[in-house]
Amino acid sequence: MELSQLRYFIAVAKLGNMSKAAETLFVSQPNLSTSISRLEEEGGVPLFERRGKYIQLNRMGELFYSQVRH
């Protein structure tokens, strides 16, 4: 797990949109999406529910967010 992945995770969780998070973080959307996917693979659980262009934390994502936001 990398620090950048945690920053990306927090931004996506707050904004609920990969494109907006990528723009805010000054990274490409595919790079951000890949980083989030790797984070989920490393943890062994999905952290988000994807709904079209919107994305929101699932139960595991909420638990993880509560631990990393500090």
C-alpha positions in Angstrom: 0.0 0.0 0.0 1.4 3.4 -1.0 0.7 6.8 0.5 -0.5 8.0 -2.9 -3.2 5.3 -2.9 -4.5 6.5 0.4 -4.6 10.1 -0.8 -6.4 8.9 -4.0 -8.9 6.8 -1.9 -9.7 9.8 0.3 -10.3 12.1 -2.6 -12.6 9.6 -4.4 -14.5 8.9 -1.2 -15.1 12.7 -0.6 -15.9 13.6 -4.2 -17.8 10.5 -5.3 -16.6 10.8 -8.8 -13.3 9.5 -10.3 -13.0 12.2 -12.9 -13.4 15.0 -10.4 -11.0 13.4 -8.0 -8.4 12.9 -10.8 -8.8 16.6 -11.8 -8.4 17.7 -8.1 -5.3 15.4 -7.7 -3.8 16.4 -11.0 -3.5 12.8 -12.2 -5.1 11.0 -15.1 -8.4 9.3 -14.5 -7.1 5.9 -15.8 -4.1 6.2 -13.4 -6.5 7.0 -10.5 -8.8 4.1 -11.3 -5.9 1.7 -11.6 -4.5 2.8 -8.2 -7.9 2.4 -6.5 -8.3 -1.1 -8.1 -4.9 -2.1 -6.8 -5.8 -0.9 -3.3 -8.9 -3.0 -3.4 -6.9 -6.0 -4.7 -4.3 -5.6 -1.9 -7.0 -5.4 0.7 -8.9 -8.3 -0.8 -12.3 -6.5 -0.6 -14.1 -3.9 -2.8 -14.2 -0.5 -1.1 -16.6 1.2 -3.5 -19.9 0.6 -5.3 -19.8 1.9 -8.8 -23.0 3.4 -10.2 -22.4 4.8 -13.7 -20.1 7.8 -13.4 -20.6 8.0 -9.7 -18.9 6.0 -7.1 -19.6 5.6 -3.4 -18.1 3.8 -0.4 -19.6 0.5 0.5 -19.6 -0.8 4.1 -15.9 -2.0 4.0 -15.0 1.3 2.3 -16.6 3.3 5.1 -14.7 1.3 7.7 -11.4 1.8 5.9 -12.1 5.5 5.4 -12.7 5.9 9.1 -9.2 4.5 9.7 -7.2 6.4 7.1 -8.7 9.8 7.1 -6.7 10.8 10.2 
